[in-house]
Every structure is written in C-alpha cells, then in structure tokens.
C-alpha cells in the first residue's frame, strides 16, 4: 500500500536526520489516509522538530493539531 511505503520512507529519512524529507513523505501519506494514528503522531513530532528552526512549521503544527 502506498501509505505504508510513504511511512517507511519517512521513517528512514528521520533516521538519516532528513527531517524536511520525512515531513514531505508523511504529508503525502496524510493526504491519503489522515486517520492513521501512527502517521498523526509522526506528523506532530516531525512538525515540532521543524518548528524549532522555522516558524512556518509552527503554524502548520497549529493547523494540524486543530484538525487532528
């Protein structure tokens, strides 16, 4: 399933410290299956990490948390 591929790819990117790449994969997976609990947790953690260095990701995290 495409969602599983994107999740696994995103996790691999996290391990290699490619946080933005992981977010990209997770965001695509979220568009396909927004109710996946593991994916939602990974989105929160990834956006929280990105928020530390760029404020626009804080805004995205706020929107995500308000729709989650």
PDB file with one MODEL, atoms N, CA, C and O in Angstrom:
MODEL        1
ATOM      1  N   UNK A   1       0.844  -1.182   0.000  1.00  0.00           N
ATOM      2  CA  UNK A   1       0.000   0.000   0.000  1.00  0.00           C
ATOM      3  C   UNK A   1       0.894   1.251   0.000  1.00  0.00           C
ATOM      4  O   UNK A   1       1.936   1.286   0.653  1.00  0.00           O
ATOM      5  N   UNK A   2       0.469   2.251  -0.730  1.00  0.00           N
ATOM      6  CA  UNK A   2       1.243   3.480  -0.880  1.00  0.00           C
ATOM      7  C   UNK A   2       1.494   4.176   0.464  1.00  0.00           C
ATOM      8  O   UNK A   2       2.576   4.713   0.700  1.00  0.00           O
ATOM      9  N   UNK A   3       0.496   4.161   1.328  1.00  0.00           N
ATOM     10  CA  UNK A   3       0.652   4.817   2.629  1.00  0.00           C
ATOM     11  C   UNK A   3       1.788   4.160   3.419  1.00  0.00           C
ATOM     12  O   UNK A   3       2.601   4.856   4.028  1.00  0.00           O
ATOM     13  N   UNK A   4       1.846   2.843   3.414  1.00  0.00           N
ATOM     14  CA  UNK A   4       2.924   2.139   4.130  1.00  0.00           C
ATOM     15  C   UNK A   4       4.292   2.474   3.537  1.00  0.00           C
ATOM     16  O   UNK A   4       5.263   2.666   4.269  1.00  0.00           O
ATOM     17  N   UNK A   5       4.359   2.542   2.218  1.00  0.00           N
ATOM     18  CA  UNK A   5       5.615   2.916   1.564  1.00  0.00           C
ATOM     19  C   UNK A   5       6.060   4.302   2.016  1.00  0.00           C
ATOM     20  O   UNK A   5       7.223   4.507   2.365  1.00  0.00           O
ATOM     21  N   UNK A   6       5.128   5.248   2.007  1.00  0.00           N
ATOM     22  CA  UNK A   6       5.450   6.624   2.410  1.00  0.00           C
ATOM     23  C   UNK A   6       5.849   6.694   3.883  1.00  0.00           C
ATOM     24  O   UNK A   6       6.776   7.420   4.242  1.00  0.00           O
ATOM     25  N   UNK A   7       5.151   5.940   4.737  1.00  0.00           N
ATOM     26  CA  UNK A   7       5.509   5.908   6.157  1.00  0.00           C
ATOM     27  C   UNK A   7       6.919   5.369   6.352  1.00  0.00           C
ATOM     28  O   UNK A   7       7.722   5.957   7.076  1.00  0.00           O
ATOM     29  N   UNK A   8       7.213   4.255   5.706  1.00  0.00           N
ATOM     30  CA  UNK A   8       8.547   3.658   5.843  1.00  0.00           C
ATOM     31  C   UNK A   8       9.630   4.566   5.286  1.00  0.00           C
ATOM     32  O   UNK A   8      10.705   4.699   5.871  1.00  0.00           O
ATOM     33  N   UNK A   9       9.344   5.181   4.169  1.00  0.00           N
ATOM     34  CA  UNK A   9      10.304   6.102   3.572  1.00  0.00           C
ATOM     35  C   UNK A   9      10.549   7.294   4.502  1.00  0.00           C
ATOM     36  O   UNK A   9      11.690   7.714   4.698  1.00  0.00           O
ATOM     37  N   UNK A  10       9.477   7.829   5.066  1.00  0.00           N
ATOM     38  CA  UNK A  10       9.603   8.942   6.001  1.00  0.00           C
ATOM     39  C   UNK A  10      10.405   8.575   7.235  1.00  0.00           C
ATOM     40  O   UNK A  10      11.221   9.365   7.710  1.00  0.00           O
ATOM     41  N   UNK A  11      10.173   7.372   7.757  1.00  0.00           N
ATOM     42  CA  UNK A  11      10.919   6.915   8.937  1.00  0.00           C
ATOM     43  C   UNK A  11      12.409   6.784   8.617  1.00  0.00           C
ATOM     44  O   UNK A  11      13.258   7.145   9.432  1.00  0.00           O
ATOM     45  N   UNK A  12      12.716   6.274   7.441  1.00  0.00           N
ATOM     46  CA  UNK A  12      14.125   6.159   7.036  1.00  0.00           C
ATOM     47  C   UNK A  12      14.768   7.540   6.942  1.00  0.00           C
ATOM     48  O   UNK A  12      15.924   7.730   7.320  1.00  0.00           O
ATOM     49  N   UNK A  13      14.006   8.487   6.437  1.00  0.00           N
ATOM     50  CA  UNK A  13      14.535   9.855   6.351  1.00  0.00           C
ATOM     51  C   UNK A  13      14.768  10.442   7.744  1.00  0.00           C
ATOM     52  O   UNK A  13      15.744  11.160   7.962  1.00  0.00           O
ATOM     53  N   UNK A  14      13.875  10.138   8.681  1.00  0.00           N
ATOM     54  CA  UNK A  14      14.082  10.606  10.056  1.00  0.00           C
ATOM     55  C   UNK A  14      15.371  10.048  10.631  1.00  0.00           C
ATOM     56  O   UNK A  14      16.144  10.770  11.261  1.00  0.00           O
ATOM     57  N   UNK A  15      15.598   8.762  10.412  1.00  0.00           N
ATOM     58  CA  UNK A  15      16.808   8.113  10.927  1.00  0.00           C
ATOM     59  C   UNK A  15      18.066   8.765  10.355  1.00  0.00           C
ATOM     60  O   UNK A  15      19.079   8.885  11.044  1.00  0.00           O
ATOM     61  N   UNK A  16      17.993   9.183   9.095  1.00  0.00           N
ATOM     62  CA  UNK A  16      19.149   9.834   8.473  1.00  0.00           C
ATOM     63  C   UNK A  16      19.153  11.345   8.707  1.00  0.00           C
ATOM     64  O   UNK A  16      19.924  12.074   8.082  1.00  0.00           O
ATOM     65  N   UNK A  17      18.286  11.808   9.612  1.00  0.00           N
ATOM     66  CA  UNK A  17      18.186  13.217  10.003  1.00  0.00           C
ATOM     67  C   UNK A  17      17.746  14.139   8.867  1.00  0.00           C
ATOM     68  O   UNK A  17      18.097  15.319   8.848  1.00  0.00           O
ATOM     69  N   UNK A  18      16.983  13.601   7.930  1.00  0.00           N
ATOM     70  CA  UNK A  18      16.395  14.401   6.862  1.00  0.00           C
ATOM     71  C   UNK A  18      14.953  14.707   7.277  1.00  0.00           C
ATOM     72  O   UNK A  18      14.003  14.114   6.766  1.00  0.00           O
ATOM     73  N   UNK A  19      14.815  15.636   8.205  1.00  0.00           N
ATOM     74  CA  UNK A  19      13.517  15.933   8.815  1.00  0.00           C
ATOM     75  C   UNK A  19      12.543  16.504   7.782  1.00  0.00           C
ATOM     76  O   UNK A  19      11.374  16.121   7.751  1.00  0.00           O
ATOM     77  N   UNK A  20      13.021  17.408   6.950  1.00  0.00           N
ATOM     78  CA  UNK A  20      12.152  18.006   5.938  1.00  0.00           C
ATOM     79  C   UNK A  20      11.682  16.948   4.930  1.00  0.00           C
ATOM     80  O   UNK A  20      10.523  16.954   4.517  1.00  0.00           O
ATOM     81  N   UNK A  21      12.569  16.057   4.544  1.00  0.00           N
ATOM     82  CA  UNK A  21      12.201  14.977   3.645  1.00  0.00           C
ATOM     83  C   UNK A  21      11.173  14.054   4.275  1.00  0.00           C
ATOM     84  O   UNK A  21      10.237  13.606   3.613  1.00  0.00           O
ATOM     85  N   UNK A  22      11.354  13.772   5.558  1.00  0.00           N
ATOM     86  CA  UNK A  22      10.395  12.932   6.282  1.00  0.00           C
ATOM     87  C   UNK A  22       9.026  13.610   6.313  1.00  0.00           C
ATOM     88  O   UNK A  22       8.000  12.969   6.089  1.00  0.00           O
ATOM     89  N   UNK A  23       9.024  14.892   6.588  1.00  0.00           N
ATOM     90  CA  UNK A  23       7.760  15.629   6.608  1.00  0.00           C
ATOM     91  C   UNK A  23       7.063  15.549   5.248  1.00  0.00           C
ATOM     92  O   UNK A  23       5.846  15.382   5.179  1.00  0.00           O
ATOM     93  N   UNK A  24       7.821  15.666   4.198  1.00  0.00           N
ATOM     94  CA  UNK A  24       7.261  15.592   2.856  1.00  0.00           C
ATOM     95  C   UNK A  24       6.563  14.246   2.632  1.00  0.00           C
ATOM     96  O   UNK A  24       5.451  14.196   2.106  1.00  0.00           O
ATOM     97  N   UNK A  25       7.222  13.164   3.033  1.00  0.00           N
ATOM     98  CA  UNK A  25       6.644  11.824   2.885  1.00  0.00           C
ATOM     99  C   UNK A  25       5.399  11.670   3.763  1.00  0.00           C
ATOM    100  O   UNK A  25       4.373  11.162   3.310  1.00  0.00           O
ATOM    101  N   UNK A  26       5.494  12.107   5.009  1.00  0.00           N
ATOM    102  CA  UNK A  26       4.365  11.985   5.920  1.00  0.00           C
ATOM    103  C   UNK A  26       3.181  12.828   5.447  1.00  0.00           C
ATOM    104  O   UNK A  26       2.030  12.414   5.580  1.00  0.00           O
ATOM    105  N   UNK A  27       3.460  13.994   4.903  1.00  0.00           N
ATOM    106  CA  UNK A  27       2.400  14.871   4.422  1.00  0.00           C
ATOM    107  C   UNK A  27       1.655  14.216   3.259  1.00  0.00           C
ATOM    108  O   UNK A  27       0.428  14.291   3.186  1.00  0.00           O
ATOM    109  N   UNK A  28       2.389  13.578   2.353  1.00  0.00           N
ATOM    110  CA  UNK A  28       1.744  12.861   1.247  1.00  0.00           C
ATOM    111  C   UNK A  28       0.876  11.718   1.778  1.00  0.00           C
ATOM    112  O   UNK A  28      -0.252  11.522   1.326  1.00  0.00           O
ATOM    113  N   UNK A  29       1.407  10.976   2.731  1.00  0.00           N
ATOM    114  CA  UNK A  29       0.649   9.862   3.316  1.00  0.00           C
ATOM    115  C   UNK A  29      -0.599  10.376   4.020  1.00  0.00           C
ATOM    116  O   UNK A  29      -1.654   9.745   3.963  1.00  0.00           O
ATOM    117  N   UNK A  30      -0.478  11.513   4.680  1.00  0.00           N
ATOM    118  CA  UNK A  30      -1.617  12.102   5.401  1.00  0.00           C
ATOM    119  C   UNK A  30      -2.744  12.468   4.442  1.00  0.00           C
ATOM    120  O   UNK A  30      -3.918  12.334   4.788  1.00  0.00           O
ATOM    121  N   UNK A  31      -2.401  12.925   3.249  1.00  0.00           N
ATOM    122  CA  UNK A  31      -3.422  13.273   2.264  1.00  0.00           C
ATOM    123  C   UNK A  31      -4.208  12.044   1.815  1.00  0.00           C
ATOM    124  O   UNK A  31      -5.361  12.149   1.397  1.00  0.00           O
ATOM    125  N   UNK A  32      -3.570  10.882   1.907  1.00  0.00           N
ATOM    126  CA  UNK A  32      -4.224   9.642   1.506  1.00  0.00           C
ATOM    127  C   UNK A  32      -5.014   9.025   2.665  1.00  0.00           C
ATOM    128  O   UNK A  32      -6.145   8.572   2.493  1.00  0.00           O
ATOM    129  N   UNK A  33      -4.397   9.017   3.838  1.00  0.00           N
ATOM    130  CA  UNK A  33      -5.017   8.349   4.988  1.00  0.00           C
ATOM    131  C   UNK A  33      -4.842   9.190   6.259  1.00  0.00           C
ATOM    132  O   UNK A  33      -3.971   8.903   7.080  1.00  0.00           O
ATOM    133  N   UNK A  34      -5.663  10.219   6.416  1.00  0.00           N
ATOM    134  CA  UNK A  34      -5.486  11.147   7.536  1.00  0.00           C
ATOM    135  C   UNK A  34      -5.832  10.571   8.918  1.00  0.00           C
ATOM    136  O   UNK A  34      -5.503  11.187   9.931  1.00  0.00           O
ATOM    137  N   UNK A  35      -6.474   9.429   8.977  1.00  0.00           N
ATOM    138  CA  UNK A  35      -6.877   8.884  10.278  1.00  0.00           C
ATOM    139  C   UNK A  35      -5.912   7.852  10.849  1.00  0.00           C
ATOM    140  O   UNK A  35      -6.238   7.183  11.830  1.00  0.00           O
ATOM    141  N   UNK A  36      -4.743   7.713  10.260  1.00  0.00           N
ATOM    142  CA  UNK A  36      -3.749   6.756  10.732  1.00  0.00           C
ATOM    143  C   UNK A  36      -3.069   7.315  11.984  1.00  0.00           C
ATOM    144  O   UNK A  36      -2.408   8.351  11.931  1.00  0.00           O
ATOM    145  N   UNK A  37      -3.239   6.616  13.112  1.00  0.00           N
ATOM    146  CA  UNK A  37      -2.719   7.121  14.396  1.00  0.00           C
ATOM    147  C   UNK A  37      -1.202   7.267  14.395  1.00  0.00           C
ATOM    148  O   UNK A  37      -0.672   8.277  14.860  1.00  0.00           O
ATOM    149  N   UNK A  38      -0.506   6.267  13.875  1.00  0.00           N
ATOM    150  CA  UNK A  38       0.964   6.333  13.836  1.00  0.00           C
ATOM    151  C   UNK A  38       1.418   7.515  12.988  1.00  0.00           C
ATOM    152  O   UNK A  38       2.334   8.246  13.364  1.00  0.00           O
ATOM    153  N   UNK A  39       0.781   7.689  11.862  1.00  0.00           N
ATOM    154  CA  UNK A  39       1.116   8.795  10.963  1.00  0.00           C
ATOM    155  C   UNK A  39       0.866  10.133  11.637  1.00  0.00           C
ATOM    156  O   UNK A  39       1.690  11.042  11.530  1.00  0.00           O
ATOM    157  N   UNK A  40      -0.252  10.267  12.326  1.00  0.00           N
ATOM    158  CA  UNK A  40      -0.553  11.525  13.009  1.00  0.00           C
ATOM    159  C   UNK A  40       0.491  11.839  14.074  1.00  0.00           C
ATOM    160  O   UNK A  40       0.886  12.994  14.230  1.00  0.00           O
ATOM    161  N   UNK A  41       0.940  10.826  14.808  1.00  0.00           N
ATOM    162  CA  UNK A  41       1.968  11.042  15.819  1.00  0.00           C
ATOM    163  C   UNK A  41       3.284  11.470  15.170  1.00  0.00           C
ATOM    164  O   UNK A  41       3.965  12.370  15.662  1.00  0.00           O
ATOM    165  N   UNK A  42       3.633  10.817  14.065  1.00  0.00           N
ATOM    166  CA  UNK A  42       4.859  11.178  13.353  1.00  0.00           C
ATOM    167  C   UNK A  42       4.779  12.597  12.790  1.00  0.00           C
ATOM    168  O   UNK A  42       5.771  13.325  12.787  1.00  0.00           O
ATOM    169  N   UNK A  43       3.601  12.984  12.316  1.00  0.00           N
ATOM    170  CA  UNK A  43       3.419  14.358  11.812  1.00  0.00           C
ATOM    171  C   UNK A  43       3.640  15.368  12.935  1.00  0.00           C
ATOM    172  O   UNK A  43       4.320  16.376  12.740  1.00  0.00           O
ATOM    173  N   UNK A  44       3.074  15.103  14.096  1.00  0.00           N
ATOM    174  CA  UNK A  44       3.225  16.018  15.235  1.00  0.00           C
ATOM    175  C   UNK A  44       4.697  16.133  15.636  1.00  0.00           C
ATOM    176  O   UNK A  44       5.211  17.234  15.831  1.00  0.00           O
ATOM    177  N   UNK A  45       5.365  14.993  15.755  1.00  0.00           N
ATOM    178  CA  UNK A  45       6.772  15.002  16.162  1.00  0.00           C
ATOM    179  C   UNK A  45       7.649  15.692  15.116  1.00  0.00           C
ATOM    180  O   UNK A  45       8.547  16.461  15.462  1.00  0.00           O
ATOM    181  N   UNK A  46       7.388  15.418  13.850  1.00  0.00           N
ATOM    182  CA  UNK A  46       8.198  15.998  12.781  1.00  0.00           C
ATOM    183  C   UNK A  46       7.970  17.501  12.675  1.00  0.00           C
ATOM    184  O   UNK A  46       8.924  18.269  12.554  1.00  0.00           O
ATOM    185  N   UNK A  47       6.715  17.920  12.720  1.00  0.00           N
ATOM    186  CA  UNK A  47       6.429  19.356  12.667  1.00  0.00           C
ATOM    187  C   UNK A  47       6.990  20.082  13.887  1.00  0.00           C
ATOM    188  O   UNK A  47       7.458  21.215  13.778  1.00  0.00           O
ATOM    189  N   UNK A  48       6.942  19.433  15.044  1.00  0.00           N
ATOM    190  CA  UNK A  48       7.511  20.042  16.255  1.00  0.00           C
ATOM    191  C   UNK A  48       9.011  20.265  16.101  1.00  0.00           C
ATOM    192  O   UNK A  48       9.539  21.295  16.523  1.00  0.00           O
ATOM    193  N   UNK A  49       9.685  19.308  15.504  1.00  0.00           N
ATOM    194  CA  UNK A  49      11.128  19.430  15.279  1.00  0.00           C
ATOM    195  C   UNK A  49      11.419  20.538  14.274  1.00  0.00           C
ATOM    196  O   UNK A  49      12.323  21.348  14.483  1.00  0.00           O
ATOM    197  N   UNK A  50      10.655  20.575  13.186  1.00  0.00           N
ATOM    198  CA  UNK A  50      10.857  21.610  12.170  1.00  0.00           C
ATOM    199  C   UNK A  50      10.525  22.996  12.709  1.00  0.00           C
ATOM    200  O   UNK A  50      11.121  23.989  12.292  1.00  0.00           O
ATOM    201  N   UNK A  51       9.590  23.058  13.619  1.00  0.00           N
ATOM    202  CA  UNK A  51       9.149  24.333  14.208  1.00  0.00           C
ATOM    203  C   UNK A  51      10.281  25.025  14.959  1.00  0.00           C
ATOM    204  O   UNK A  51      10.308  26.251  15.066  1.00  0.00           O
ATOM    205  N   UNK A  52      11.201  24.241  15.470  1.00  0.00           N
ATOM    206  CA  UNK A  52      12.330  24.811  16.231  1.00  0.00           C
ATOM    207  C   UNK A  52      13.162  25.739  15.356  1.00  0.00           C
ATOM    208  O   UNK A  52      13.673  26.754  15.830  1.00  0.00           O
ATOM    209  N   UNK A  53      13.298  25.389  14.075  1.00  0.00           N
ATOM    210  CA  UNK A  53      14.159  26.194  13.208  1.00  0.00           C
ATOM    211  C   UNK A  53      13.407  27.117  12.252  1.00  0.00           C
ATOM    212  O   UNK A  53      13.975  28.101  11.777  1.00  0.00           O
ATOM    213  N   UNK A  54      12.141  26.820  11.962  1.00  0.00           N
ATOM    214  CA  UNK A  54      11.377  27.676  11.047  1.00  0.00           C
ATOM    215  C   UNK A  54       9.958  27.864  11.545  1.00  0.00           C
ATOM    216  O   UNK A  54       9.226  26.897  11.754  1.00  0.00           O
ATOM    217  N   UNK A  55       9.581  29.107  11.732  1.00  0.00           N
ATOM    218  CA  UNK A  55       8.281  29.435  12.311  1.00  0.00           C
ATOM    219  C   UNK A  55       7.107  28.955  11.457  1.00  0.00           C
ATOM    220  O   UNK A  55       6.042  28.652  11.995  1.00  0.00           O
ATOM    221  N   UNK A  56       7.282  28.881  10.139  1.00  0.00           N
ATOM    222  CA  UNK A  56       6.158  28.467   9.291  1.00  0.00           C
ATOM    223  C   UNK A  56       5.688  27.060   9.653  1.00  0.00           C
ATOM    224  O   UNK A  56       4.514  26.734   9.472  1.00  0.00           O
ATOM    225  N   UNK A  57       6.590  26.227  10.160  1.00  0.00           N
ATOM    226  CA  UNK A  57       6.198  24.882  10.564  1.00  0.00           C
ATOM    227  C   UNK A  57       5.434  24.895  11.886  1.00  0.00           C
ATOM    228  O   UNK A  57       4.652  23.984  12.159  1.00  0.00           O
ATOM    229  N   UNK A  58       5.653  25.908  12.697  1.00  0.00           N
ATOM    230  CA  UNK A  58       4.853  26.076  13.922  1.00  0.00           C
ATOM    231  C   UNK A  58       3.403  26.353  13.536  1.00  0.00           C
ATOM    232  O   UNK A  58       2.474  25.825  14.147  1.00  0.00           O
ATOM    233  N   UNK A  59       3.224  27.182  12.517  1.00  0.00           N
ATOM    234  CA  UNK A  59       1.878  27.477  12.031  1.00  0.00           C
ATOM    235  C   UNK A  59       1.217  26.217  11.477  1.00  0.00           C
ATOM    236  O   UNK A  59       0.035  25.973  11.720  1.00  0.00           O
ATOM    237  N   UNK A  60       1.977  25.426  10.739  1.00  0.00           N
ATOM    238  CA  UNK A  60       1.439  24.174  10.189  1.00  0.00           C
ATOM    239  C   UNK A  60       1.098  23.200  11.312  1.00  0.00           C
ATOM    240  O   UNK A  60       0.102  22.480  11.235  1.00  0.00           O
ATOM    241  N   UNK A  61       1.932  23.180  12.359  1.00  0.00           N
ATOM    242  CA  UNK A  61       1.657  22.320  13.507  1.00  0.00           C
ATOM    243  C   UNK A  61       0.367  22.753  14.187  1.00  0.00           C
ATOM    244  O   UNK A  61      -0.449  21.908  14.553  1.00  0.00           O
ATOM    245  N   UNK A  62       0.170  24.050  14.361  1.00  0.00           N
ATOM    246  CA  UNK A  62      -1.066  24.551  14.971  1.00  0.00           C
ATOM    247  C   UNK A  62      -2.283  24.129  14.157  1.00  0.00           C
ATOM    248  O   UNK A  62      -3.277  23.666  14.717  1.00  0.00           O
ATOM    249  N   UNK A  63      -2.209  24.284  12.850  1.00  0.00           N
ATOM    250  CA  UNK A  63      -3.334  23.887  11.981  1.00  0.00           C
ATOM    251  C   UNK A  63      -3.569  22.380  12.103  1.00  0.00           C
ATOM    252  O   UNK A  63      -4.709  21.929  12.221  1.00  0.00           O
ATOM    253  N   UNK A  64      -2.486  21.610  12.074  1.00  0.00           N
ATOM    254  CA  UNK A  64      -2.603  20.162  12.167  1.00  0.00           C
ATOM    255  C   UNK A  64      -3.258  19.756  13.490  1.00  0.00           C
ATOM    256  O   UNK A  64      -4.166  18.925  13.503  1.00  0.00           O
ATOM    257  N   UNK A  65      -2.811  20.328  14.578  1.00  0.00           N
ATOM    258  CA  UNK A  65      -3.357  19.986  15.884  1.00  0.00           C
ATOM    259  C   UNK A  65      -4.825  20.378  16.016  1.00  0.00           C
ATOM    260  O   UNK A  65      -5.594  19.709  16.705  1.00  0.00           O
ATOM    261  N   UNK A  66      -5.204  21.455  15.358  1.00  0.00           N
ATOM    262  CA  UNK A  66      -6.610  21.892  15.412  1.00  0.00           C
ATOM    263  C   UNK A  66      -7.526  21.053  14.543  1.00  0.00           C
ATOM    264  O   UNK A  66      -8.739  21.040  14.753  1.00  0.00           O
ATOM    265  N   UNK A  67      -6.958  20.346  13.564  1.00  0.00           N
ATOM    266  CA  UNK A  67      -7.788  19.487  12.721  1.00  0.00           C
ATOM    267  C   UNK A  67      -7.703  18.025  13.144  1.00  0.00           C
ATOM    268  O   UNK A  67      -8.527  17.210  12.730  1.00  0.00           O
ATOM    269  N   UNK A  68      -6.715  17.690  13.962  1.00  0.00           N
ATOM    270  CA  UNK A  68      -6.470  16.316  14.384  1.00  0.00           C
ATOM    271  C   UNK A  68      -7.451  15.913  15.413  1.00  0.00           C
ATOM    272  O   UNK A  68      -7.409  14.782  15.898  1.00  0.00           O
TER     273      UNK A  68
ENDMDL
END
